[in-house]
Amino acid sequence: MSIFEQLFSLKGKRALITGASSGIGRSIAVCYAEAGATVGVHGTQPHKIAETIRQIEEKGGSAVPFVANLGTKEVSETLVDEAAAKLGGIDILVNNAGTNRRKPAIDVTEDDYKTLMAINLESVFWLCQAAYPHLCKSECGKVVNTGSMTTLTGIGGMPVYGMTKAAIGQLTKTLALEWAKDNIQVNCIAPGFIRTPLTEAGIFSDPKKVKFLDHRIPMKRGGTPEELIGTALLLASPASSYTTGQVFAIDGGFLAGGSWLD
Ligand SMILES: NC(=O)c1ccc[n+]([C@@H]2O[C@H](COP(=O)([O-])OP(=O)(O)OC[C@H]3O[C@@H](n4cnc5c(N)ncnc54)[C@H](OP(=O)(O)O)[C@@H]3O)[C@@H](O)[C@H]2O)c1
């Protein structure tokens, strides 16, 4: 076996990826399948799930669809139970499903607050808890959480989203500490501004915001979902066997700071 295969192969692994019907989750799903995993492709919209599975199968990979509208403990538990039954177990859980409602704190409604908390944070907690017994049975369990730059810093205009993603950082560290004894590694990816349906509306479609990003991001552009998959693969693979409780920013240098140089 080549060193590349020893470190990065996911052959024989079973991965449940939430929010794999679109954007970042779809790219991770296709990547994991190409690396050899059988992938549970979760989303809410069957036709989008089917498109991810089509892309996986086109590359010779294997995938199973899961439809679930996340937001409660019960839905999280049912999704994990179904995935474990249909995949034959769970070695890798990627908590990627998420949404945003961009508005200043003063305009946030109770519905905005409850929706973001339920989808971005509470569901992730219950998914992790439900997946734990299955991850324990794996020879090396992996949890990969999708955080955000707001896991690590403040960004005005999305206060509740930022709260949920900051808490994902705390959850990542806590579970890493509690589950290290079970050989389960828990890590978090913190994407910068990545071009997906979530950011197309309201960010990349707004010339003023694009101008701001081109100025503020050292690499002078937003990222693509494909630019996250290297780190996502690292954190699901044997290459990260001694890496846990960490948050990895993939942000074109945004969090490194700012500079007055061109
Ligand atoms: N794009 C960025 O710049 C960026 C930056 C930082 C962090 N993130 C995070 O990355 C993750 C993926 O975002 P994305 O940019 O790839 O967005 P996206 O293309 O809109 O994908 C979001 C995914 O989450 C699923 N989802 C949303 N609400 C759900 C619910 N209530 N129940 C179940 N699934 C639900 C969607 O399923 P359906 O489409 O089937 O409804 C979709 O698969 C999110 O956690 C987001 O916060 C994104």
The ligand as an SDF file (V2000), in Angstrom:
LIG
                    3D

 48 52  0  0  0  0  0  0  0  0999 V2000
  -20.5670   28.9470    2.2880 N   0  0  0  0  0  0  0  0  0  0  0  0
  -19.8460   29.5500    3.2160 C   0  0  0  0  0  0  0  0  0  0  0  0
  -19.1810   30.5850    2.9520 O   0  0  0  0  0  0  0  0  0  0  0  0
  -19.7720   29.0040    4.6060 C   0  0  0  0  0  0  0  0  0  0  0  0
  -18.8760   29.6100    5.4840 C   0  0  0  0  0  0  0  0  0  0  0  0
  -18.7690   29.1220    6.7680 C   0  0  0  0  0  0  0  0  0  0  0  0
  -19.5370   28.0360    7.1620 C   0  0  0  0  0  0  0  0  0  0  0  0
  -20.3990   27.4760    6.2960 N   0  0  0  0  0  0  0  0  0  0  0  0
  -21.1850   26.3310    6.7760 C   0  0  0  0  0  0  0  0  0  0  0  0
  -21.0630   25.2620    5.8690 O   0  0  0  0  0  0  0  0  0  0  0  0
  -22.2060   24.4220    5.9610 C   0  0  0  0  0  0  0  0  0  0  0  0
  -22.7080   24.1440    4.5690 C   0  0  0  0  0  0  0  0  0  0  0  0
  -23.1000   25.3650    3.9790 O   0  0  0  0  0  0  0  0  0  0  0  0
  -23.0910   25.6270    2.4130 P   0  0  0  0  0  0  0  0  0  0  0  0
  -22.4490   26.9400    2.2110 O   0  0  0  0  0  0  0  0  0  0  0  0
  -22.6020   24.4510    1.6740 O   0  0  0  0  0  0  0  0  0  0  0  0
  -24.6570   25.8680    2.1770 O   0  0  0  0  0  0  0  0  0  0  0  0
  -25.7470   25.1820    1.2490 P   0  0  0  0  0  0  0  0  0  0  0  0
  -25.2040   24.9520   -0.1080 O   0  0  0  0  0  0  0  0  0  0  0  0
  -26.9610   26.0190    1.4010 O   0  0  0  0  0  0  0  0  0  0  0  0
  -25.9790   23.7600    1.9470 O   0  0  0  0  0  0  0  0  0  0  0  0
  -26.6320   23.6670    3.1850 C   0  0  0  0  0  0  0  0  0  0  0  0
  -26.9740   22.2130    3.4390 C   0  0  0  0  0  0  0  0  0  0  0  0
  -27.6170   22.1090    4.7070 O   0  0  0  0  0  0  0  0  0  0  0  0
  -28.8560   21.4460    4.5380 C   0  0  0  0  0  0  0  0  0  0  0  0
  -29.8430   21.9680    5.4800 N   0  0  0  0  0  0  0  0  0  0  0  0
  -30.2000   23.2620    5.6840 C   0  0  0  0  0  0  0  0  0  0  0  0
  -31.1880   23.3310    6.5920 N   0  0  0  0  0  0  0  0  0  0  0  0
  -31.4680   22.0620    6.9610 C   0  0  0  0  0  0  0  0  0  0  0  0
  -32.3950   21.4650    7.8580 C   0  0  0  0  0  0  0  0  0  0  0  0
  -33.2710   22.1720    8.5730 N   0  0  0  0  0  0  0  0  0  0  0  0
  -32.3850   20.1200    7.9850 N   0  0  0  0  0  0  0  0  0  0  0  0
  -31.5330   19.3750    7.2830 C   0  0  0  0  0  0  0  0  0  0  0  0
  -30.6480   19.8610    6.4160 N   0  0  0  0  0  0  0  0  0  0  0  0
  -30.6150   21.1900    6.2650 C   0  0  0  0  0  0  0  0  0  0  0  0
  -29.2730   21.7020    3.1000 C   0  0  0  0  0  0  0  0  0  0  0  0
  -30.1700   20.6880    2.6660 O   0  0  0  0  0  0  0  0  0  0  0  0
  -31.1940   20.9470    1.4230 P   0  0  0  0  0  0  0  0  0  0  0  0
  -30.4530   21.7970    0.4210 O   0  0  0  0  0  0  0  0  0  0  0  0
  -31.4940   19.5740    0.9110 O   0  0  0  0  0  0  0  0  0  0  0  0
  -32.3640   21.6420    1.9910 O   0  0  0  0  0  0  0  0  0  0  0  0
  -27.9300   21.6570    2.3910 C   0  0  0  0  0  0  0  0  0  0  0  0
  -27.5770   20.3340    2.0870 O   0  0  0  0  0  0  0  0  0  0  0  0
  -23.1860   25.1460    6.8750 C   0  0  0  0  0  0  0  0  0  0  0  0
  -23.0980   24.6170    8.1800 O   0  0  0  0  0  0  0  0  0  0  0  0
  -22.6860   26.5720    6.8610 C   0  0  0  0  0  0  0  0  0  0  0  0
  -23.0330   27.2810    8.0220 O   0  0  0  0  0  0  0  0  0  0  0  0
  -20.5490   27.9220    5.0240 C   0  0  0  0  0  0  0  0  0  0  0  0
  1  2  1  0
  2  3  2  0
  2  4  1  0
  4  5  1  0
  4 48  2  0
  5  6  2  0
  6  7  1  0
  7  8  2  0
  8  9  1  0
  8 48  1  0
  9 10  1  0
  9 46  1  0
 10 11  1  0
 11 12  1  0
 11 44  1  0
 12 13  1  0
 13 14  1  0
 14 15  2  0
 14 16  1  0
 14 17  1  0
 17 18  1  0
 18 19  2  0
 18 20  1  0
 18 21  1  0
 21 22  1  0
 22 23  1  0
 23 24  1  0
 23 42  1  0
 24 25  1  0
 25 26  1  0
 25 36  1  0
 26 27  1  0
 26 35  1  0
 27 28  2  0
 28 29  1  0
 29 30  1  0
 29 35  2  0
 30 31  1  0
 30 32  2  0
 32 33  1  0
 33 34  2  0
 34 35  1  0
 36 37  1  0
 36 42  1  0
 37 38  1  0
 38 39  2  0
 38 40  1  0
 38 41  1  0
 42 43  1  0
 44 45  1  0
 44 46  1  0
 46 47  1  0
M  CHG  2   8   1  16  -1
M  END
$$$$
